[in-house]
Each structure stands twice: as C-alpha cells, then as structure tokens.
Amino acid sequence: MRIGFDAKRAFNNAAGLGNFSRNTITALARQNTGDQYFLFHPGIKNPLFLPPENSVEIKPEGIFWKTLKNSWRTLRIANQAKNLKIDLYNGLSHELPVGIENTGIKTVVTIHDLIYIRYPEYYQAIDRTIYDRKFRHSCRVANRIHAISEQTKQDLISFFAAPEEKIEVIYQSVNPLFFQENTWDQKIAIRHKYQLPEKFLLTVGTIEPRKNLLALLEGMVLAKLYIPVVVIGKLTSYHLKVQKFIEADLNRLEVFFLPKIKDEELAVLYQMAEVMVYPSLFEGFGLPVAEAQASGCPVITSNTSSLPEAGGSAALYINPKNPEEIGITIKSLLADQILRKSLIEKGKINAQRFTGENFAQQLNQLYNSVLND
C-alpha cells in the first residue's frame, strides 16, 4: 500500500498528538516493510522525528507555499497526494485536506477527543470555531473515522451525529521503550540530574485546569500526606495558581516541576515512582495511564471519560472532583504493599493491549477494510 499521513505533529509536537503520530507511523512501518509511507508536513528546523526507511517526507515547495505553510497543509496536499498515487490518506490529528474527497483517495481521520465542546471554557472562541469547522468537515468526508476510545466514539455520535457504523475504535499504542526495564545506574543518573528524593509520587500532563493538579495537592494536604510530587508537563498560567497553593501551605508540599523531559527519561521516572496519579477531569484516552502500567508503575486515576478504558481492572479509580478521596486513596495504596504489587503485575498485563504490534495490526485491518469497500 501507498499510505499518506498528516505528519505535522510527528515532526513538530513534543507530546500528545506528536507522540501519537510518531508511535503510529513507526509501528506501521516496522510491521509492514513492504508498504510505503508519505509523510506530509510543513517542515521545521529541528524536527522531533526520524522517519522510517520505508517513508518519504513531502514538504512545501516554492517560495509561495513555504511562506504559507498552513495554507499548504489545508489546500495543497490533496492534489499532491493524487499525483503520488496514494491509496489511502490518514489524517492523524482530527483533520483532512480540503478536496481530498474528490481525488478518489480513500481516507481515514483519527479523532482523539471533542474536549473543545465539553469544556469550551478552556479554549479561545476563535480556536473553538476553527476546530469545529475542521473536525466536522473531516468526519463528514472521511470514508471511516478512527476514534481512540469508546468515549470519543460516543461523543462523535452525540455531538456530530456521526453514523456509528462509520466509526472504528482502536486504542492508541504505547512507545516500546516504556516496556523496557531500566537499569539501576539509569535511575541513579536521573535522580542526580534532577535532584530528586528517594521516594515520590508522579503525575504527567500539561499543567492546566483539566489535568486537575490542584485537586491532587489539596487531597494530599487533607490526608496529611507530604511525600514529594514530581510533575511532568508543559507549564501554563495555571501553574501560578498551583504555586500559590503550595506557598499557602507553608511549602510543606515538595513539588518538582520538570516541563521538558524526553520519553527515555520519563520511562525511568515511571519505574522510580511509588505511584502515578492522574486525576484528569476528562481524556480522549489517557496515554500516561497505559505508559505507567507498561513501565511497572501502579496507577491511580479518575473514574471518568475514557480513563477506565485505559486502566482496565489494573488501576485504582477516584472521583477527580473529590480531593479528600484522592488523598485517602493515595495514602491507602502507599500503606498496602500487597495491593501495590498486585496493581503492578495486573498493569503490565493490561498494557499488552497497547503494544505497537497490536495497534498496527488493528489499524491495518481498518485500512484494508476501507480500501475494499
């Protein structure tokens, strides 16, 4: 097959959609060495992705399109994909190029979530308008919609009236490095590099209201639980609110903010942490839950949205709007080594659902189904 991808996020985004795009392209290319992959992206000086051997990068050409890279991505790709005789095009991050439905190329669009509709207060009005136009267009013209969770599928049906038979749920994959055991020396090196304590809780995700870090810290104070917390994720203005809370508690809370961490280091941190706590209010999937379980780290996460889909029976669940419950659950787990060991063992089994091999196999089945329709 000759498959095209909207690969902008793979080259440009360090986390989130970037990780998904890189994991997807890598998993497929590794399993299907006879296929050829065309990676459409606007170009970047310091790309975050080394493309597989059986792939070709397609970037804007000429001064006009190099200057208007966003317009190229929307308006030019369809024609280029047709000229390259691509069999199928997968928009990996919610959108498809304008006009691709008129080229004869079969299409799949991956929808991660519709959080901009559920939590509009977290987005600027102009961004909501753009997202809505792009998301609805791609879902309307795509041959099939790839939803990354049952939660996202139900949202597509509820908010977009998307036909259920058009939607395929395939859970995203975990980077293989999270399944690898790290050495004692690697752990010591990370501990020294970031001056971390011997024991700590870990939480992963952009420091924004939806990720709910404040409720985690409030719960710890209520439970009189003063174990250090390591926070991995990009800082936003919400960080200032969190910092004020820490200071108001007379700095008894010891919080380490590490906003720029490579996956290789994150994998080590998962294996060092006592527990990974992920009290997000809403997620399209919740990749850190699966990453932590693959790494052998016990997980406490929210009982909302797609998070129980990701954690399965191998996580403890809390009401993310109840800080007291969060604190009590953490304290109970830390005091129960038998439960902790059980969660680690069950987590590793659960994480096998999210290997690159399983993901690539399911995605290939979807592609073949679309091509044979």
N, C-alpha and C positions, 0 to 999 in steps of 0.2 A: 504493500500500500504506500501511497504518497500522501502524507498527512501534514497539514499545516496547523500551526499553533499561534495564537496571540501570545507571544513570549515576552512582552514588555516587562511584566512583573518579575519574570525569572531573572532578567538582567539588572533590573533597577531596584527592586524591593528587598530589603534585608530580611523581613519576617513576613508572617501572614500569607498573603497571596503570592509573595515571592517564593516562600518555602513550598507552598502547594505546587506552583508551576515547575520549579526545579525538580521536586520529587516525582511529579507526573512524567515529565519529559525523560528523566533519567531512567525511571522504572520501565517505561515502554521501550526505550531504545535498548536497554540491557536485555530485555526479553525477546525483542523482535529485531534481530540484527539485519534481517533482510529487507525491512521496511526503511523508507527514507522520510526524514522529518524536516520540515521547513519552518524555521523559527523567525517569525515576523516581529521585529522590534525596532524602535526608533533610534537605537544607538545610545551609548553612554561612554564617557571617557574611562571610567573604572568599573567595568562590568562585574557583577557578582556571580557569574555563571560561566563555567567552562562547558561548552556544548559537546554532546556525544559525537563520536566519529561518524555515525550514520545520520548526521544532521547538517543542514545548511542554514546560515544566517541570511535573512533577507531584510535589508535596511533601506531607508530612503536614499534615492539617487538624485543628483542635480541640486542646484542651489535652492530652487523653489521649495521642493519637498523637504530638504534638510532644514530649511528655515521654519517650515510649518509642519513639524513632526506630528503633532496631534491630529492635524487635518489629514496627513498621510495615513495615519493609522485608521482613521474613520472612512476616508473616501477612496484611497488608492489600493488598499490591499486586495479587495475583491477582484479587480482587474488583473493584478499581478498573480494572484492565486490561479486564476483561469489560464493565464499564459503558461504557468508552470505545470499545468495539467494535474493539479492536486485532486485527489479522490475525495478527501474529507477534511473539513476545517473545524477545529475545536477552539472556541473562544473560552479560554481558561479562567477569565475573570469577568463574568457577567455580560459580556457584550460581543457582538458580531459586526463586521464591517458592513457599511451601507452598500446595498446592491448585491451582496453575495448570494441572495436568494434567487437572483436572475442569471447566475452563471452556470447552473447545472451541478455545482459542487454541493455534496451533502454536508450538513452542518450539525454540530452538537454545541450547545452552550452550557457551561458549568455555572450554576448559581450556588453561591455559598450561603447567603442569608438575605433576608429582607429587613435587616435591623433598622435601616433608614425609615421604614414605615412604622415599625413597632416603637421605636424610640426617636421620633423626629427632633426632640429637643437636643439631641447630641450632634445635630448636623445643621449647617447653614442652609437657608432656604434655596439658594442657587444650586448647592450641591444636591439637595433632595430632588430638585427639578431635573437636573442632568441625569442623576441615577435612574429616576423613574422613566425618563424617556428611553434611555439606553437599555435598561433591564426589560421593559415591556416590549420594545422592538425586537430584541434578540429572542425572547421567549415566543413571540408571535411567529417569527420567520424560521426559527430553527427546526430541523427535522425531529430532533429529540432534545430534551432538557436533562442534563445530568445534575441532580440535586445531591449535595454531600451528606444529607441526613434525612430521616423521615420528617423531622421538624421542618426543614426547609421545603420538603415536598408539600406538606400540609399548608405552609404559608403561601406557596405558589398557587395552590388550589384556592385558598381563601381570599388572597389579595389580588391575584391576577386572573382568577377563573381559568387557570391553565388546565387543559384536559389531563386527567390522571394517567391515561394510557400513554401520554407523551413524555411522562417523567420517569426517569430511572434513578433509583437511589444507589449510589456507590460511595462507600465511606472512603475518605482520603487516606493516603499512606503515611507511614512514619519513616523518616530518614533511617537507613540501615545502621548508621553509626550509634543510634540510641539503643540498639540491641546488643552492642558490643560491651564486654566487660573492660573497664578501665583499670589501670594498674595503681598500686599504692603510690608510686612515685608521681604519677599524673595528678592524683588527688592532692598530694603534698604540695606540688608545684602551684596548683590553682589556689590552695589555701594561703600560701605565702604571697602569691601575686596580688590577691585582693584583700589580704589581711583578715581572713575570715575566722570565726571562732570554730571550736571543735564540733559543736552541735548547733544546728539552725533549722528553721522552717524555710521552705522555698515557695515563692509564688511567682508565676510567669504571666506576662501580658502587659500591653501598653498601660501606663499609669493614667487611666481615665475613669470617669464615674461608673461606666458599665462593668468594668472589671472589679469594682467594689472593694478595693484595698482598705478603705476606711472601716468598713464593717468588720474585716478581719482583725484589724488592730483594736477596734473597740471591743470585740469579743475577747481578745487576749487580756485586755485591761480588766474587763468584768470577771474573767476567770482567774485573775491574778497570775497570769502566765507570762513570764518575762524571758522566754527563750528568744534569742536573736532571730530576725527575719531577713532573708535575702530576697530582694525584689528585682526580677529581671524584666526589663521592658523600657520602651521609649518614654521619656518624661513629657508631660503636658502641663498645662496650668493647674490641673487637678492635684499635681504634686505639691503645690503650695498649701493647699487645704490639708493634705495629709501631713505635711511638715509642721503645720500649726498644731495639729492634734498631738503629734509626738512631743513637741515642746511644752504643750499644756499639761502633759503627763509627767512633767519634770524630767524628761529624757530618760525615763526608766525603760522605755521601749528602745531596743537597739536595732536599728533598721539600716541595712546596707543596700543602697540603690546602685545597680550595675546595668546601665542602659545600653551598653554596647558589648554584647557577648556573642562570640561565634558559637555555632552549633556544637563544635567539638568541645568547647568549654562548658556549654550548657549540659551536655551529656555527662560530663564529670560531676557537675553540681547536682544533678538529679541523683546520682549514685552516692553522693556525700550527705544529702539532706535527710533529716529524720522523717519528714513528710512533705508532700507538695500539696498546698492548699489553694484551691481555685474556686473562689466564691462568686464567680461572674453571674450577673443578672440574666444574661441571655447570650447564647452562642449558636452559630450555624453548625458547628461540630465540637470544637474544644480540643484542638490538637495537643496542647500541653498535657491533658489527661492521659492520652494514649502514649505520648513520649515518656512521661514519667513511669507509667506501668511497664513499658518496654525496657526502661532503664533499671527496673527493680526498686522503684521508689513508691511507697504507699501513698494513696491519694484520698483527699477529702475534697469534695466538690459539690456544686449546687444540684438540687433536685428539680431543676427547671430546664426548659428548652431541650436541646439535644444532648445535654451532658450525661444523663443516664444511658443514652445510646452509646456514647463513647466509653464510659466507665464500666458498663455492664454490672455484673454482680461482684466486681472486684474493687469497688470503691465504697467509701462512706459518704452519705449524702446529707446535706444540711439545707435549711431554708436560708437563702442568701440575704434575706431582709431581717433576719433574726440574729444579731451579733452575739447574744447570750448563747444561743445554740451552737454557733460557730466555735466559740471559746470552749464550751463544755466538751464538744466532740473532739477538738484537738487535744485537750487535756486528758481525756479518757484514752485516746489512742496512744499517746506518749507513755501512759502508765501501764499499757497492756501489750507486752512484747509478743505474746502468743497471737493476738489479733494482728499486730503489725506484720509478723512473719507470714500469717495467712494471706493478708492483703498483697504482700509482695509476690507470693507464689501464684495467687489467682490472677494478679495483674499481668504477670509475664505471659500467662496462658491467654488472657483476654487480648493482649496486644498482638498476638499472632494473627488476629483478624485484619490487622492493618499493615501487614508486610507489603513491600513493594511488589512482590510476586503476585499476591492475591489481588492487589489493586490493578496491576497491569492486565492480568487475565480477565477481570471483570470489564475493564474499560475496552479491551479488545473485542470482547463479546458484544458490547454495545456498538462499537464501530462497525463490526461485521453485520449486525442486525440492521443498522441504518443503511449500509451500502446495499443490502439485499432486499430492502423494502421496494 
